[in-house]
Amino acid sequence: MKEAGEKIAMITAYDFSFARLMDESGVDVILVGDSASNVMAGHETTVPITLDHMIYHAQTVVRGAKRSLVLVDLPFGSYQSNSDVALASAIRVMKESGGHAIKLEGGREVAESISRIVHAGIPVMGHLGLTPQSIYKFGTYGVRAKEKDEAEKLKEDALILQEAGCFGIVLEKIPASLAKEVSASIAIPTIGIGAGPHCDGQVLVMHDMLGINHEFKPRFLRTYLNLHEQITGAVQQYVADVRSGDFPNERESY
C-alpha cells in the first residue's frame, strides 16, 4: 500500500463485537492495543495490563475479524528484560491468540529482540515517539522529539527498526515535519497518531474516535460520533420506561 501511495487505516478493538464491526467497516489493521488497560480496565496508564490479559483480548478480536490484519501489543514487562523473554512472549501471543503480528515499543534498545522475533517467523511492528509504556520516564504525554537530539535519535531508531526486520512503525505524537522526514527515509510504512498527515497510515483508539471516552480530547483526535451522549440517553430512556411500566408492552410480551 505504501508503494502504491494508498493510505493505511488502523483502529483499535478489544472484543469480538467491535472487532467484527471494525472489520466489516473496511479497516486494514485492527490493533489489539495495550490501551485496553485504560479503556477496558480503567487504569490510568498502560503499565498494569498483563500478557495474559492481552492474549485474552486478542483471542476475542481474532474471532470477529475475517479480513483485517490483527496486530497485538506486547505489554509492559513482557519484552524489555531480554530477547529470550521477548521471543517467548511473542510466541505465546501467536500460538494462544491467533493474531497475525505483534507490536512493541522502543528503538535501538529492542532491536535484538525484534530481530529474534522476526527470525522466528513472527511479523513485528515498531513504535517510536511517545511510547506510553515509558510514561513514568517521560513524566508527561506531551509531544516528543521536538528537540534536535531526540529527533535525530528517532530518525536513527527508525532505520534500526527497519534493519531489524519491522514491517512498519507507529509514530506517536511527534512533529508532522519529522514524521514526514522519517516516512520518506524508510521503505516500510509509518502509521501516525498525532504525527500529522504525511505518515503512510493513521491509527486511533476506537473509544476515542467514537466519543465513548468523552473526557479525552487531544488535538490529534477527530471524534466521529458522540456515543457517550447517545448511549447514556438510550439507557436513561430504558430506565424511565421500566420504572413507568411502559416496557415491556403487549407487543413485547409472549
C-alpha positions as CSV (number, residue, x, y, z in Angstrom):
1,M,0.0,0.0,0.0
2,K,2.9,2.4,0.7
3,E,4.4,1.7,-2.7
4,A,1.1,2.3,-4.3
5,G,0.5,5.5,-2.4
6,E,-2.6,4.1,-0.6
7,K,-3.1,5.3,3.0
8,I,-3.5,2.6,5.6
9,A,-6.4,2.7,8.1
10,M,-5.8,1.2,11.5
11,I,-8.0,1.2,14.6
12,T,-8.1,-0.5,17.9
13,A,-10.6,-3.1,19.1
14,Y,-10.6,-5.3,22.2
15,D,-13.5,-7.7,21.9
16,F,-15.5,-9.8,19.4
17,S,-18.4,-7.5,18.7
18,F,-16.4,-4.3,18.0
19,A,-13.8,-6.2,16.1
20,R,-16.5,-7.5,13.8
21,L,-17.8,-4.0,13.3
22,M,-14.4,-2.6,12.5
23,D,-13.6,-5.5,10.2
24,E,-16.9,-5.0,8.3
25,S,-16.2,-1.3,8.0
26,G,-13.1,-1.8,5.9
27,V,-10.2,-1.0,8.2
28,D,-6.9,-2.5,7.1
29,V,-5.5,-3.3,10.5
30,I,-7.1,-3.9,13.9
31,L,-4.8,-3.1,16.7
32,V,-5.4,-5.0,20.0
33,G,-3.7,-2.2,21.9
34,D,-2.4,-2.2,25.4
35,S,-4.7,0.8,25.6
36,A,-7.1,-1.8,26.8
37,S,-5.5,-1.1,30.2
38,N,-7.1,2.4,30.0
39,V,-10.4,2.0,28.1
40,M,-11.4,-1.6,29.2
41,A,-9.9,-1.9,32.6
42,G,-9.9,1.7,33.8
43,H,-6.2,2.0,34.7
44,E,-4.5,5.4,34.5
45,T,-1.7,4.0,32.3
46,T,-0.9,1.1,30.0
47,V,1.6,-0.3,32.5
48,P,-0.7,-2.6,34.6
49,I,-2.1,-4.8,31.8
50,T,-0.5,-8.3,31.6
51,L,0.4,-10.6,28.8
52,D,-2.5,-12.9,29.8
53,H,-4.9,-10.0,29.5
54,M,-3.6,-9.1,26.1
55,I,-3.9,-12.7,24.9
56,Y,-7.5,-12.8,26.1
57,H,-8.4,-9.6,24.3
58,A,-6.6,-10.8,21.1
59,Q,-8.5,-14.1,21.1
60,T,-11.8,-12.3,21.1
61,V,-10.8,-9.9,18.4
62,V,-9.5,-12.7,16.1
63,R,-12.9,-14.4,16.3
64,G,-14.5,-11.2,15.0
65,A,-12.0,-10.2,12.3
66,K,-12.4,-12.0,8.9
67,R,-10.3,-9.8,6.6
68,S,-8.3,-7.3,8.7
69,L,-4.7,-7.9,9.8
70,V,-4.8,-8.3,13.6
71,L,-1.9,-6.7,15.4
72,V,-1.3,-7.3,19.1
73,D,0.7,-5.2,21.5
74,L,3.2,-6.8,23.7
75,P,2.5,-5.2,27.2
76,F,5.0,-3.6,29.5
77,G,7.3,-6.1,31.2
78,S,6.8,-8.8,28.6
79,Y,9.8,-8.0,26.4
80,Q,12.1,-5.3,27.9
81,S,14.3,-7.5,30.1
82,N,16.0,-9.5,27.3
83,S,15.4,-11.1,23.9
84,D,14.6,-14.5,25.4
85,V,11.7,-13.1,27.3
86,A,10.6,-11.1,24.3
87,L,10.6,-14.1,22.0
88,A,8.7,-16.2,24.5
89,S,6.1,-13.5,24.9
90,A,5.7,-13.1,21.1
91,I,5.3,-16.9,20.6
92,R,2.7,-17.0,23.3
93,V,0.7,-14.3,21.6
94,M,0.8,-16.0,18.2
95,K,0.1,-19.5,19.5
96,E,-2.6,-18.7,22.0
97,S,-4.4,-15.8,20.4
98,G,-4.3,-16.5,16.6
99,G,-3.2,-12.9,16.0
100,H,-1.2,-12.1,12.8
101,A,1.6,-9.9,14.2
102,I,2.9,-8.2,17.3
103,K,3.9,-4.6,18.1
104,L,6.4,-3.4,20.7
105,E,7.8,0.0,21.8
106,G,11.3,1.3,21.5
107,G,14.3,1.7,19.2
108,R,17.9,0.5,19.3
109,E,17.4,-1.0,22.8
110,V,14.8,-3.5,21.5
111,A,16.4,-4.2,18.1
112,E,17.9,-7.5,19.1
113,S,14.6,-8.7,20.4
114,I,12.9,-7.6,17.2
115,S,15.4,-9.5,15.1
116,R,15.0,-12.7,17.0
117,I,11.2,-12.5,16.9
118,V,11.2,-11.8,13.1
119,H,13.7,-14.7,12.5
120,A,11.2,-16.9,14.4
121,G,8.7,-16.1,11.7
122,I,6.6,-13.5,13.6
123,P,5.9,-10.2,12.0
124,V,6.8,-7.2,14.1
125,M,5.7,-3.5,14.0
126,G,7.7,-1.0,15.9
127,H,6.6,2.1,17.9
128,L,8.6,5.3,18.3
129,G,7.9,8.8,19.6
130,L,5.6,8.9,22.6
131,T,5.8,5.4,23.9
132,P,3.1,5.1,26.6
133,Q,4.7,2.2,28.4
134,S,7.5,4.6,29.3
135,I,5.2,7.3,30.7
136,Y,6.9,7.3,34.1
137,K,10.2,8.1,32.4
138,F,8.7,10.9,30.3
139,G,6.5,12.2,33.1
140,T,4.1,13.7,30.5
141,Y,2.0,12.7,27.5
142,G,3.4,15.8,25.6
143,V,4.8,15.8,22.1
144,R,8.1,14.0,21.7
145,A,11.2,14.7,19.6
146,K,10.7,18.4,19.4
147,E,14.4,18.9,20.3
148,K,17.2,18.2,17.8
149,D,18.9,15.4,19.8
150,E,15.7,13.4,20.3
151,A,14.6,13.9,16.7
152,E,18.0,12.6,15.4
153,K,17.7,9.6,17.7
154,L,14.2,8.9,16.4
155,K,15.4,9.0,12.8
156,E,18.2,6.7,13.6
157,D,15.9,4.3,15.5
158,A,13.5,4.1,12.6
159,L,16.3,2.9,10.3
160,I,17.5,0.5,13.0
161,L,13.9,-1.0,13.4
162,Q,13.7,-1.4,9.6
163,E,17.1,-3.1,9.5
164,A,16.0,-5.4,12.4
165,G,13.0,-6.6,10.3
166,C,10.0,-4.5,11.3
167,F,7.3,-4.4,8.7
168,G,6.0,-1.0,9.9
169,I,6.4,1.6,12.6
170,V,3.8,3.6,14.6
171,L,4.9,7.2,15.1
172,E,3.1,8.7,18.1
173,K,2.8,12.4,19.0
174,I,5.8,13.8,17.1
175,P,6.1,16.9,14.9
176,A,4.5,16.4,11.5
177,S,7.7,17.6,9.7
178,L,9.7,14.9,11.5
179,A,7.1,12.2,10.7
180,K,7.2,13.3,7.0
181,E,11.0,13.0,7.0
182,V,11.0,9.6,8.7
183,S,8.3,8.3,6.4
184,A,10.3,9.3,3.3
185,S,13.5,7.8,4.7
186,I,12.3,4.2,5.2
187,A,10.8,1.7,2.9
188,I,8.4,0.3,5.4
189,P,5.1,2.1,6.2
190,T,4.6,4.5,9.1
191,I,1.4,4.7,11.0
192,G,0.7,8.0,12.7
193,I,-1.2,9.0,15.8
194,G,-0.7,12.7,16.5
195,A,2.1,12.7,13.9
196,G,0.4,14.7,11.1
197,P,-0.8,13.8,7.6
198,H,2.4,12.6,6.0
199,C,2.5,9.2,7.5
200,D,1.6,6.2,5.4
201,G,-1.4,5.5,7.6
202,Q,-3.2,6.5,10.7
203,V,-4.5,4.9,13.9
204,L,-6.9,6.0,16.5
205,V,-8.3,4.4,19.7
206,M,-11.8,3.2,19.0
207,H,-13.2,4.5,22.2
208,D,-11.8,8.0,21.5
209,M,-12.9,8.4,17.9
210,L,-16.4,7.1,18.6
211,G,-16.8,9.5,21.5
212,I,-17.2,6.8,24.2
213,N,-14.2,8.2,26.1
214,H,-15.6,11.7,26.1
215,E,-13.2,13.3,28.6
216,F,-10.2,12.7,26.3
217,K,-9.9,15.4,23.7
218,P,-6.3,15.8,22.5
219,R,-5.5,18.0,19.4
220,F,-4.9,15.0,17.2
221,L,-8.2,13.3,17.8
222,R,-11.2,13.6,15.4
223,T,-14.4,12.4,17.1
224,Y,-16.7,10.8,14.5
225,L,-19.6,10.1,16.9
226,N,-20.8,11.1,20.4
227,L,-21.6,7.7,21.7
228,H,-21.3,8.8,25.3
229,E,-24.3,11.0,24.8
230,Q,-26.2,8.6,22.7
231,I,-25.7,5.6,24.9
232,T,-26.4,7.4,28.2
233,G,-29.5,8.9,26.6
234,A,-30.7,5.5,25.4
235,V,-30.1,3.8,28.8
236,Q,-31.8,6.7,30.7
237,Q,-34.8,6.2,28.5
238,Y,-34.8,2.4,29.1
239,V,-34.6,3.1,32.9
240,A,-37.5,5.5,32.6
241,D,-39.6,3.0,30.5
242,V,-39.0,0.2,33.0
243,R,-39.9,2.4,36.0
244,S,-43.1,3.7,34.3
245,G,-44.2,0.3,33.3
246,D,-44.1,1.2,29.6
247,F,-41.5,-1.5,28.9
248,P,-42.3,-4.2,28.1
249,N,-45.7,-3.5,26.4
250,E,-48.1,-6.1,25.0
251,R,-46.2,-6.4,21.7
252,E,-43.0,-7.2,23.6
253,S,-44.6,-9.9,25.7
254,Y,-45.4,-13.5,24.9
